[in-house]
Amino acid sequence: MMREELEIREELLPRHPPSNSTSPTSRPAQANIEDGFYYDDPEPLRYNSFSELFERVRNSEKNVTVGYFIWFLFGFVGLHHFYLKREFMAVFRAVAFSFSILFFPFDFGYRLILPGIWWIVDGVRMKWLVLEANRTETPNQKYYNQLVDAYILWFPFGIFGFHRIYLDEIWLALGYFLTAGYFGIGWLIDLFLIPKLLKEANARMEQHPQGTFLANRDKSLWQTILLSIPLSGCFGLHQFYVKRYFFGVLYLITFGLGGMGPIVDLFRARKYVETANGDSNDPMAKKKHVTDAYHLGGTLGIFGIHHIYLENYMRAFAYLLSLGGIGIAWIYDLINMRRLVDDANVDPAQKSQLKSLSTARVCWCPLGGLLGLHHFYLSISVNHFDVSSFLYGFAYFFTLGFMGIGWFLDFFYLEKQVEKVNAMITAKLREKELEQEQIQQEHEQEQERLRMEGVQDLELRQEQDLEYALTLSMDAENDRMAEQQRQLAEEEERRRAQEEIRREMQKKMQEDIRRNKLAQRIATYEADVPNGTDTIEIKVRLTDGDRVSRKFRGVDTIAYLRDWISLQREIRGIEETKRFEIVQDFPKKTFEDLTQQLRDVFEKNQLLSVHEYPAH
């Protein structure tokens, strides 16, 4: 048992890479786990924090033996899943084990049945889990591992949406949690849908490897309808799902507009999904809808919520102060809701300029009118500030509309005040338009002047560029010709050098041939020196003054003697272009007949000379 535990600790604890250190304080190269580390080299491991140690252990290669050991001891609480890098399943198993022990209304032995089943399943598939942790499993092994995990999460805690979290459907998981698996019906249907849902989740993960919860993926109609069902619909989960966050927060605060909102949304789910899956930059996607406005106006309109949706915040504030003009303005809005929506869908740049009589009347209603809200509304705009209306509003605020009299008279003069303010705003806008037109004309004139100057500068620059291009072209041509001449000169020099080398080699070869022939002739004459009585020793004085002698046979001819003398001349480098003749000095005599034998011409010893004369 101690040996197995040692092997397991060696597997769990990280190994330090081998070190070449030879310091006198280094440890011997042997296993040492006394201080919590395993050493197989002289240097000890050091970690700055526990997180580094944990990360090293987590990223190390997993072993089936170690996995079975942890599974056998701590598998009931799921600790082997931490070793296998399956943190979600580990937390789930620990929580589920605690829940089974503490809250299941059975004897202790029965409470261990479900964790025991999970423990046996993990033992059977331990090899596949290790392959998955080491990322060496096949696609089929990975799929079946995930399928088993999904079914483990489905029963029995899938009624709270745990399997939906695993399948990357967070909103439906919340819906399951709030409705107990949609009253158990959705939970039971998922028993048959889990394989299909798992394949869809894997396909989404391939498209969005970093996670799909916040990814811009297409919304599903049936999920939207399912989330609209109470109680999940009353908390606005379907509105968050289709990215209608204003309505989602409103549903969360008002419990689905008093429970009526989700019922209406069941019939509008398709429209929500089409809008959510459309282009978010499309202007049509940002337009307000009459149905939404009626939906908000009919439930919380007395507080001005529909005006917040229509982005008319001043009117919404007035409704909040006056409870929708004591209900009158609220009813008026319900009758004219379509016009309000059309006004809200007007271009904001146009909508923000002129004042609206209906808005002014809403602001006039109590309590806002008594506090001068309609005067504040008429005093402030984007391009205009009416000081007199602002002062009236300030006075109304402290005198409750001049004790109600001024507020009452404003009801009859409010239309004229709106027309007056709009006339001033229109004049300001016209002045601004004229200024803009003048600025535009000056800008166009400046652009025209710059264009003409630019044309002239462009023509001059083009001429300069052309001249510069011609200069560059000529320089390039001159450089090319110079380069060609240089290359030709180098080629000629190289050819001459090669020719010189060839001549030198030919000359050397000829010289070697001549020397070889000369050496052969010398060897022939040296080997042909006679011995015996019939010999004649002849001495010859050459033209350079040297004397040479050799013994000849009596039968040798004058031609043989002449050839030997020629060899001696060649050895001494005497020019071969000059002819020579053999002359006997005493008595003076020349030898023309080359076929004569030496014994017929000379005595035993004879001295001869060589005379040269130019060749003809």
C-alpha positions as CSV (number, residue, x, y, z in Angstrom):
1,M,0.0,0.0,0.0
2,M,2.8,2.4,0.8
3,R,4.5,1.6,-2.5
4,E,1.3,2.4,-4.5
5,E,0.8,5.6,-2.5
6,L,4.4,6.6,-3.3
7,E,3.8,5.9,-7.0
8,I,0.6,8.0,-7.0
9,R,2.4,10.9,-5.3
10,E,5.2,10.7,-7.8
11,E,2.5,10.9,-10.6
12,L,0.7,13.9,-9.0
13,L,3.7,15.9,-8.1
14,P,5.4,17.8,-10.9
15,R,8.9,16.8,-12.1
16,H,11.6,19.4,-12.3
17,P,13.5,19.3,-15.6
18,P,17.0,17.9,-15.5
19,S,19.7,20.4,-14.5
20,N,23.3,20.5,-15.4
21,S,24.2,22.3,-12.2
22,T,27.2,20.9,-10.3
23,S,27.0,23.1,-7.2
24,P,28.2,21.5,-4.0
25,T,24.7,22.0,-2.4
26,S,22.8,20.0,-5.1
27,R,20.9,17.0,-4.0
28,P,21.6,13.5,-5.2
29,A,19.7,12.4,-8.2
30,Q,17.1,10.2,-6.6
31,A,13.4,10.2,-5.6
32,N,12.7,12.6,-2.8
33,I,9.2,13.6,-1.7
34,E,9.8,14.6,1.9
35,D,8.9,18.2,1.4
36,G,6.0,17.8,-1.0
37,F,7.9,17.7,-4.3
38,Y,9.2,14.9,-6.4
39,Y,12.8,15.2,-7.5
40,D,14.5,13.2,-10.2
41,D,17.4,15.7,-10.7
42,P,19.9,17.5,-8.4
43,E,18.0,20.8,-8.2
44,P,14.8,21.1,-6.1
45,L,11.5,22.6,-7.4
46,R,10.4,25.9,-6.2
47,Y,7.0,27.6,-6.8
48,N,6.0,31.1,-6.0
49,S,2.4,30.3,-5.2
50,F,0.0,27.4,-4.8
51,S,-1.7,28.5,-8.0
52,E,1.5,27.7,-10.0
53,L,1.7,24.3,-8.4
54,F,-2.0,23.7,-9.1
55,E,-1.7,24.8,-12.7
56,R,1.4,22.5,-13.2
57,V,-0.5,19.5,-11.8
58,R,-3.6,20.4,-13.8
59,N,-1.7,20.5,-17.1
60,S,0.3,17.4,-16.5
61,E,-0.5,14.2,-18.4
62,K,-3.1,12.2,-16.7
63,N,-2.7,8.5,-15.7
64,V,-5.4,5.8,-15.6
65,T,-4.0,4.3,-12.4
66,V,-4.1,7.6,-10.6
67,G,-7.6,8.3,-11.9
68,Y,-8.8,5.0,-10.5
69,F,-7.1,5.6,-7.2
70,I,-8.8,9.0,-6.7
71,W,-12.1,7.6,-8.0
72,F,-11.9,4.7,-5.5
73,L,-11.3,6.9,-2.5
74,F,-13.2,10.1,-3.3
75,G,-15.3,9.2,-6.3
76,F,-18.6,9.6,-4.4
77,V,-18.0,13.3,-4.0
78,G,-16.5,13.7,-7.5
79,L,-12.9,14.7,-6.7
80,H,-11.6,12.6,-9.5
81,H,-13.2,15.0,-11.9
82,F,-10.9,17.8,-10.6
83,Y,-7.9,15.6,-11.5
84,L,-9.4,15.0,-14.9
85,K,-9.9,18.8,-15.5
86,R,-13.7,18.5,-15.4
87,E,-14.4,21.2,-12.8
88,F,-18.1,21.7,-13.7
89,M,-18.8,18.0,-13.2
90,A,-16.7,18.0,-10.0
91,V,-18.7,20.9,-8.4
92,F,-22.0,19.4,-9.5
93,R,-21.1,16.0,-8.0
94,A,-20.0,17.5,-4.7
95,V,-23.2,19.6,-4.5
96,A,-25.4,16.7,-5.5
97,F,-23.8,14.4,-3.0
98,S,-24.3,17.0,-0.2
99,F,-27.9,17.5,-1.3
100,S,-28.6,13.8,-1.4
101,I,-27.2,13.2,2.1
102,L,-28.9,16.2,3.7
103,F,-32.3,16.6,2.1
104,F,-33.4,13.3,0.5
105,P,-36.2,11.9,2.7
106,F,-34.8,8.3,2.9
107,D,-32.6,6.3,5.1
108,F,-28.9,6.9,4.8
109,G,-28.3,3.8,2.7
110,Y,-30.9,4.8,0.1
111,R,-29.4,8.3,0.0
112,L,-26.2,6.8,-1.4
113,I,-27.9,5.0,-4.3
114,L,-27.7,7.9,-6.8
115,P,-24.1,8.9,-6.0
116,G,-23.2,5.2,-6.1
117,I,-24.7,4.8,-9.6
118,W,-22.7,7.8,-10.8
119,W,-19.6,6.4,-9.1
120,I,-20.0,3.0,-11.0
121,V,-20.5,4.8,-14.3
122,D,-17.3,6.9,-13.9
123,G,-15.4,3.7,-13.0
124,V,-16.5,2.0,-16.2
125,R,-15.6,4.9,-18.4
126,M,-12.4,6.0,-16.5
127,K,-10.1,5.2,-19.5
128,W,-12.2,7.4,-21.8
129,L,-12.2,10.2,-19.2
130,V,-8.4,10.1,-19.0
131,L,-8.1,10.1,-22.8
132,E,-10.4,13.2,-22.9
133,A,-8.2,14.9,-20.2
134,N,-5.1,14.2,-22.3
135,R,-6.9,15.3,-25.5
136,T,-6.2,12.0,-27.2
137,E,-9.7,10.6,-27.4
138,T,-11.5,9.9,-30.7
139,P,-14.5,12.0,-31.7
140,N,-16.9,9.1,-30.9
141,Q,-15.3,8.7,-27.4
142,K,-15.6,12.4,-26.8
143,Y,-19.3,12.4,-27.9
144,Y,-20.3,9.4,-25.7
145,N,-18.5,10.9,-22.7
146,Q,-20.4,14.1,-23.2
147,L,-23.7,12.2,-23.7
148,V,-23.2,10.3,-20.4
149,D,-22.4,13.6,-18.6
150,A,-25.6,15.2,-20.0
151,Y,-27.8,12.3,-18.8
152,I,-26.1,12.3,-15.4
153,L,-26.9,16.0,-15.1
154,W,-30.4,15.4,-16.4
155,F,-31.4,12.8,-13.7
156,P,-32.7,14.0,-11.3
157,F,-31.3,17.5,-11.1
158,G,-32.0,18.3,-14.6
159,I,-35.4,19.4,-13.4
160,F,-33.5,22.5,-12.2
161,G,-31.8,23.0,-15.6
162,F,-28.3,21.6,-14.8
163,H,-28.1,19.7,-18.1
164,R,-29.2,22.8,-20.0
165,I,-26.2,24.7,-18.5
166,Y,-24.0,21.9,-19.7
167,L,-25.5,22.1,-23.1
168,D,-24.8,25.9,-23.2
169,E,-28.4,27.1,-23.0
170,I,-28.2,29.4,-20.0
171,W,-31.5,31.1,-20.4
172,L,-33.4,27.9,-20.7
173,A,-31.6,26.6,-17.6
174,L,-32.9,29.7,-15.7
175,G,-36.3,28.9,-17.0
176,Y,-36.1,25.3,-15.8
177,F,-34.9,26.5,-12.4
178,L,-37.8,28.9,-12.0
179,T,-40.5,26.5,-13.3
180,A,-39.1,23.1,-12.1
181,G,-38.3,22.0,-15.6
182,Y,-41.5,23.6,-16.9
183,F,-43.5,21.7,-14.5
184,G,-41.7,18.5,-15.3
185,I,-42.9,18.3,-18.9
186,G,-39.9,19.9,-20.4
187,W,-37.6,17.8,-18.2
188,L,-39.2,14.5,-19.5
189,I,-39.1,15.6,-23.1
190,D,-35.4,16.3,-22.8
191,L,-34.8,12.6,-22.1
192,F,-35.3,12.1,-25.9
193,L,-33.8,15.4,-27.1
194,I,-30.4,15.3,-25.3
195,P,-28.5,13.6,-28.2
196,K,-29.8,16.2,-30.7
197,L,-29.1,19.1,-28.3
198,L,-25.6,17.8,-27.6
199,K,-24.8,17.8,-31.3
200,E,-26.2,21.3,-31.7
201,A,-24.1,22.5,-28.7
202,N,-20.9,21.0,-30.2
203,A,-21.6,22.7,-33.5
204,R,-22.0,26.0,-31.8
205,M,-18.8,25.5,-29.9
206,E,-16.9,24.9,-33.2
207,Q,-18.3,28.2,-34.5
208,H,-17.5,30.1,-31.2
209,P,-14.6,28.4,-29.4
210,Q,-14.5,31.2,-26.8
211,G,-18.0,30.5,-25.6
212,T,-21.5,31.1,-27.1
213,F,-23.5,32.6,-24.2
214,L,-22.6,36.2,-25.2
215,A,-21.9,35.3,-28.9
216,N,-24.1,36.8,-31.6
217,R,-25.8,33.6,-32.5
218,D,-29.3,33.1,-34.1
219,K,-32.2,32.9,-31.7
220,S,-34.6,30.0,-31.7
221,L,-38.4,30.5,-31.9
222,W,-39.3,27.5,-29.8
223,Q,-36.9,28.6,-27.1
224,T,-38.4,32.1,-27.1
225,I,-41.9,30.6,-26.7
226,L,-40.7,28.2,-24.0
227,L,-39.1,31.1,-22.1
228,S,-42.3,33.2,-22.4
229,I,-44.3,30.7,-20.4
230,P,-44.8,31.7,-16.8
231,L,-43.0,31.8,-14.5
232,S,-39.9,32.4,-16.6
233,G,-41.8,34.8,-18.8
234,C,-42.8,36.9,-15.8
235,F,-39.2,37.4,-15.0
236,G,-38.5,38.6,-18.6
237,L,-36.1,35.7,-19.5
238,H,-37.5,35.6,-23.1
239,Q,-36.9,39.4,-23.4
240,F,-33.3,39.1,-22.4
241,Y,-32.9,36.1,-24.7
242,V,-34.0,38.1,-27.8
243,K,-31.9,41.2,-26.7
244,R,-34.8,43.4,-25.6
245,Y,-33.1,44.4,-22.4
246,F,-35.4,47.4,-21.6
247,F,-38.4,45.1,-21.5
248,G,-36.5,42.4,-19.7
249,V,-35.6,44.8,-16.8
250,L,-39.2,46.1,-16.8
251,Y,-40.6,42.6,-16.6
252,L,-38.2,41.7,-13.8
253,I,-39.3,44.7,-11.8
254,T,-43.1,44.4,-12.5
255,F,-43.3,40.6,-12.6
256,G,-44.1,40.6,-16.3
257,L,-46.3,43.7,-16.2
258,G,-48.6,42.0,-13.7
259,G,-48.5,38.7,-15.5
260,M,-50.0,40.1,-18.7
261,G,-46.8,40.6,-20.7
262,P,-45.8,37.0,-21.2
263,I,-49.3,36.1,-22.5
264,V,-49.0,38.8,-25.2
265,D,-45.4,37.9,-26.0
266,L,-46.5,34.3,-26.8
267,F,-48.2,35.7,-29.9
268,R,-45.4,38.0,-30.8
269,A,-42.5,35.6,-30.3
270,R,-41.9,35.2,-34.0
271,K,-41.5,38.9,-34.5
272,Y,-39.1,39.1,-31.6
273,V,-36.9,36.3,-33.1
274,E,-36.9,37.9,-36.6
275,T,-35.8,41.2,-35.1
276,A,-33.1,39.7,-32.9
277,N,-31.7,37.6,-35.9
278,G,-31.8,40.7,-38.2
279,D,-29.0,43.2,-38.8
280,S,-28.6,45.3,-35.6
281,N,-27.5,48.3,-37.7
282,D,-30.6,48.2,-39.9
283,P,-32.7,51.4,-39.1
284,M,-35.9,49.3,-39.2
285,A,-34.6,47.3,-36.3
286,K,-34.4,50.4,-34.2
287,K,-37.9,51.6,-34.9
288,K,-40.6,51.6,-32.3
289,H,-43.6,49.4,-32.6
290,V,-47.2,50.3,-31.9
291,T,-47.8,46.9,-30.2
292,D,-45.0,47.5,-27.7
293,A,-46.2,51.0,-27.0
294,Y,-49.8,49.8,-26.4
295,H,-48.4,47.0,-24.2
296,L,-46.6,49.5,-22.0
297,G,-49.2,52.2,-22.2
298,G,-52.0,49.9,-21.2
299,T,-50.3,48.6,-18.1
300,L,-47.9,51.2,-16.7
301,G,-48.8,54.2,-19.0
302,I,-50.1,56.2,-16.1
303,F,-46.5,56.4,-14.9
304,G,-45.2,57.4,-18.4
305,I,-43.3,54.1,-19.1
306,H,-44.5,54.1,-22.7
307,H,-42.9,57.6,-23.2
308,I,-39.6,56.2,-21.9
309,Y,-39.9,53.5,-24.5
310,L,-40.6,56.2,-27.1
311,E,-37.6,58.2,-25.8
312,N,-39.7,61.2,-24.8
313,Y,-38.2,61.6,-21.4
314,M,-39.7,65.0,-20.6
315,R,-43.2,63.8,-21.1
316,A,-42.4,60.7,-19.1
317,F,-41.2,62.8,-16.2
318,A,-44.4,64.9,-16.4
319,Y,-46.5,61.8,-16.3
320,L,-44.7,60.6,-13.3
321,L,-45.3,63.9,-11.5
322,S,-49.0,64.2,-12.5
323,L,-49.9,60.5,-12.8
324,G,-50.6,60.8,-16.5
325,G,-52.3,64.2,-16.1
326,I,-54.6,62.6,-13.5
327,G,-55.4,59.9,-16.1
328,I,-56.6,62.3,-18.8
329,A,-53.4,62.5,-20.8
330,W,-52.9,58.8,-20.4
331,I,-56.3,58.1,-22.0
332,Y,-55.5,60.6,-24.7
333,D,-52.2,58.8,-25.4
334,L,-54.0,55.4,-25.7
335,I,-56.3,57.0,-28.3
336,N,-53.4,58.6,-30.2
337,M,-50.7,56.0,-29.6
338,R,-50.1,55.3,-33.3
339,R,-49.3,59.0,-33.9
340,L,-47.0,59.0,-30.9
341,V,-45.1,56.0,-32.3
342,D,-44.9,57.7,-35.7
343,D,-43.5,60.8,-34.1
344,A,-40.9,58.7,-32.2
345,N,-39.8,57.1,-35.5
346,V,-39.1,60.4,-37.1
347,D,-35.4,61.3,-37.6
348,P,-34.1,62.4,-34.2
349,A,-32.3,65.4,-35.8
350,Q,-35.7,66.7,-36.9
351,K,-37.7,65.6,-33.9
352,S,-35.4,67.5,-31.5
353,Q,-35.9,70.9,-33.1
354,L,-39.5,72.0,-32.8
355,K,-41.8,71.9,-29.8
356,S,-44.9,69.7,-29.7
357,L,-48.2,71.1,-28.5
358,S,-49.3,67.8,-27.1
359,T,-46.1,67.5,-25.1
360,A,-46.6,71.1,-23.8
361,R,-50.1,70.2,-22.8
362,V,-48.9,67.1,-21.0
363,C,-46.3,69.2,-19.2
364,W,-49.1,71.7,-18.3
365,C,-51.1,69.1,-16.5
366,P,-50.9,69.0,-12.7
367,L,-48.6,68.7,-10.9
368,G,-46.0,69.6,-13.6
369,G,-47.8,72.6,-14.9
370,L,-48.1,74.2,-11.4
371,L,-44.3,73.8,-11.1
372,G,-43.8,75.5,-14.5
373,L,-42.7,72.3,-16.3
374,H,-44.4,73.5,-19.6
375,H,-42.4,76.7,-19.4
376,F,-39.1,74.9,-18.9
377,Y,-40.1,72.6,-21.8
378,L,-40.6,75.6,-24.1
379,S,-37.5,77.4,-23.0
380,I,-34.9,74.8,-23.8
381,S,-34.1,73.3,-27.3
382,V,-31.1,72.3,-29.2
383,N,-30.5,75.6,-31.0
384,H,-32.5,78.0,-28.9
385,F,-32.9,79.1,-25.3
386,D,-35.9,81.3,-24.4
387,V,-34.9,83.3,-21.3
388,S,-38.5,84.6,-20.7
389,S,-40.0,81.1,-20.7
390,F,-37.3,79.9,-18.4
391,L,-37.9,82.8,-15.9
392,Y,-41.7,82.1,-16.0
393,G,-41.0,78.4,-15.2
394,F,-38.7,79.5,-12.4
395,A,-41.4,81.8,-11.0
396,Y,-44.1,79.1,-11.3
397,F,-41.9,76.7,-9.5
398,F,-41.8,78.9,-6.4
399,T,-45.3,80.3,-6.6
400,L,-47.2,77.2,-7.8
401,G,-48.1,78.8,-11.1
402,F,-48.8,82.3,-9.5
403,M,-51.1,80.4,-7.1
404,G,-52.9,78.7,-9.9
405,I,-54.1,81.7,-11.9
406,G,-51.2,81.9,-14.3
407,W,-51.3,78.1,-14.7
408,F,-55.1,78.3,-15.6
409,L,-54.6,81.1,-18.1
410,D,-51.7,79.2,-19.8
411,F,-54.2,76.6,-20.9
412,F,-55.7,79.2,-23.4
413,Y,-52.4,80.7,-24.5
414,L,-50.4,77.6,-24.6
415,E,-50.9,77.1,-28.4
416,K,-49.7,80.6,-29.1
417,Q,-46.7,80.2,-26.9
418,V,-45.8,77.0,-28.7
419,E,-46.2,78.8,-32.1
420,K,-44.1,81.7,-30.9
421,V,-41.3,79.5,-29.7
422,N,-41.4,77.4,-32.8
423,A,-41.3,80.6,-34.9
424,M,-38.1,81.7,-33.1
425,I,-36.7,78.2,-33.4
426,T,-37.5,78.2,-37.1
427,A,-35.9,81.6,-37.6
428,K,-32.8,80.4,-35.7
429,L,-32.8,77.3,-37.9
430,R,-33.1,79.4,-41.0
431,E,-30.2,81.6,-39.9
432,K,-28.2,78.6,-39.2
433,E,-29.1,77.1,-42.6
434,L,-28.0,80.4,-44.3
435,E,-24.8,80.4,-42.4
436,Q,-24.3,76.8,-43.3
437,E,-25.0,77.6,-47.0
438,Q,-22.6,80.6,-46.9
439,I,-20.0,78.4,-45.2
440,Q,-20.6,75.8,-47.8
441,Q,-20.3,78.3,-50.7
442,E,-17.1,79.7,-49.2
443,H,-15.8,76.1,-48.7
444,E,-16.7,75.3,-52.4
445,Q,-14.9,78.5,-53.6
446,E,-11.9,77.6,-51.5
447,Q,-12.0,74.1,-52.8
448,E,-12.3,75.5,-56.4
449,R,-9.3,77.8,-55.8
450,L,-7.3,75.0,-54.3
451,R,-8.3,72.8,-57.2
452,M,-7.1,75.3,-59.8
453,E,-3.9,75.9,-57.9
454,G,-3.7,72.2,-57.5
455,V,-4.1,71.7,-61.3
456,Q,-1.3,74.2,-62.0
457,D,0.8,72.7,-59.3
458,L,0.0,69.3,-60.7
459,E,1.0,70.3,-64.3
460,L,4.2,71.8,-63.0
461,R,4.8,68.8,-60.9
462,Q,4.1,66.5,-63.8
463,E,6.6,68.4,-66.0
464,Q,9.1,68.2,-63.2
465,D,8.4,64.5,-62.7
466,L,8.7,63.9,-66.4
467,E,12.0,65.7,-66.6
468,Y,13.2,63.9,-63.5
469,A,12.0,60.6,-65.0
470,L,13.9,61.3,-68.3
471,T,17.0,62.2,-66.3
472,L,16.6,59.0,-64.3
473,S,16.1,57.1,-67.5
474,M,19.2,58.6,-69.1
475,D,21.2,57.9,-66.0
476,A,19.9,54.4,-65.9
477,E,20.8,53.9,-69.6
478,N,24.3,55.3,-69.1
479,D,24.7,53.1,-66.1
480,R,23.5,50.1,-68.1
481,M,25.9,50.9,-70.9
482,A,28.7,51.4,-68.5
483,E,27.8,48.2,-66.8
484,Q,27.7,46.4,-70.2
485,Q,31.1,47.8,-71.1
486,R,32.5,46.8,-67.7
487,Q,31.1,43.4,-68.2
488,L,32.5,43.2,-71.7
489,A,35.9,44.3,-70.4
490,E,35.8,41.8,-67.6
491,E,34.7,39.1,-70.1
492,E,37.6,40.1,-72.4
493,E,40.1,40.1,-69.5
494,R,38.8,36.8,-68.4
495,R,39.1,35.4,-71.9
496,R,42.6,36.7,-72.2
497,A,43.5,35.2,-68.9
498,Q,42.0,31.9,-69.9
499,E,43.8,32.1,-73.3
500,E,47.1,32.9,-71.5
501,I,46.5,30.0,-69.1
502,R,45.7,27.8,-72.1
503,R,48.9,28.8,-73.9
504,E,51.0,28.4,-70.8
505,M,49.5,24.9,-70.2
506,Q,50.1,24.0,-73.9
507,K,53.6,25.3,-73.7
508,K,54.2,23.4,-70.6
509,M,52.7,20.3,-72.1
510,Q,54.9,20.7,-75.2
511,E,57.9,21.3,-72.9
512,D,57.0,18.2,-70.9
513,I,56.7,16.2,-74.2
514,R,60.0,17.5,-75.4
515,R,61.6,16.7,-72.1
516,N,60.1,13.2,-72.1
517,K,61.4,12.6,-75.6
518,L,64.8,14.1,-74.7
519,A,64.9,11.9,-71.6
520,Q,64.0,8.9,-73.7
521,R,66.8,9.7,-76.3
522,I,69.3,10.3,-73.5
523,A,68.3,7.0,-71.9
524,T,68.7,5.3,-75.3
525,Y,72.2,6.7,-75.9
526,E,73.3,5.9,-72.3
527,A,72.1,2.4,-72.7
528,D,73.9,2.0,-76.1
529,V,77.5,2.8,-75.0
530,P,79.7,0.0,-76.5
531,N,82.3,-2.1,-74.7
532,G,85.1,-4.0,-76.4
533,T,87.9,-3.5,-78.8
534,D,86.0,-2.2,-81.8
535,T,85.3,1.2,-80.2
536,I,86.2,4.7,-81.1
537,E,86.2,7.6,-78.5
538,I,85.2,10.8,-80.2
539,K,85.4,14.2,-78.6
540,V,83.4,17.0,-79.9
541,R,83.7,20.8,-79.2
542,L,80.4,22.4,-79.4
543,T,79.7,26.0,-80.5
544,D,79.3,27.2,-76.9
545,G,82.8,25.9,-76.1
546,D,81.8,22.8,-74.2
547,R,83.4,19.5,-75.0
548,V,81.6,16.2,-74.9
549,S,82.9,12.8,-75.5
550,R,81.5,9.3,-76.1
551,K,82.6,5.9,-77.2
552,F,81.1,4.7,-80.5
553,R,81.2,1.3,-82.3
554,G,83.1,1.2,-85.4
555,V,80.1,0.2,-87.4
556,D,78.1,3.3,-86.3
557,T,77.5,5.8,-89.1
558,I,78.1,9.5,-89.4
559,A,74.3,9.9,-89.2
560,Y,74.3,8.2,-85.7
561,L,77.2,10.6,-84.6
562,R,75.3,13.6,-86.0
563,D,72.2,12.6,-84.1
564,W,74.1,12.3,-80.9
565,I,75.6,15.8,-81.4
566,S,72.2,17.1,-82.1
567,L,71.0,15.6,-78.8
568,Q,73.9,17.4,-76.9
569,R,73.0,20.7,-78.5
570,E,69.3,20.2,-77.5
571,I,70.4,19.4,-73.9
572,R,72.3,22.7,-73.8
573,G,69.4,24.7,-75.3
574,I,71.2,25.6,-78.5
575,E,68.7,26.9,-81.1
576,E,67.5,24.3,-83.5
577,T,66.9,26.8,-86.2
578,K,70.6,26.9,-87.1
579,R,72.2,24.2,-89.2
580,F,75.5,22.7,-88.3
581,E,78.2,20.5,-89.7
582,I,80.9,18.2,-88.3
583,V,84.4,19.3,-89.0
584,Q,87.7,17.5,-88.4
585,D,90.4,20.1,-87.4
586,F,93.6,18.2,-88.3
587,P,93.5,17.8,-91.1
588,K,90.5,20.0,-91.9
589,K,87.8,17.9,-93.2
590,T,84.0,17.9,-93.4
591,F,81.7,14.8,-93.5
592,E,78.9,15.0,-96.0
593,D,78.2,11.3,-96.5
594,L,76.1,10.3,-93.5
595,T,76.2,6.6,-94.3
596,Q,79.9,6.2,-93.8
597,Q,80.9,4.0,-90.8
598,L,83.1,5.7,-88.2
599,R,85.9,3.1,-88.4
600,D,86.3,4.0,-92.1
601,V,86.7,7.7,-91.2
602,F,88.3,8.0,-87.8
603,E,91.1,6.5,-85.8
604,K,90.7,5.2,-82.3
605,N,90.5,8.7,-80.7
606,Q,89.3,11.7,-82.7
607,L,88.6,15.4,-81.9
608,L,85.9,17.1,-83.9
609,S,84.3,20.5,-84.0
610,V,80.8,21.7,-84.7
611,H,80.3,24.7,-87.1
612,E,77.0,26.5,-87.4
613,Y,75.6,28.4,-90.3
614,P,72.1,29.8,-90.9
615,A,69.4,27.6,-92.3
616,H,68.2,28.4,-95.9
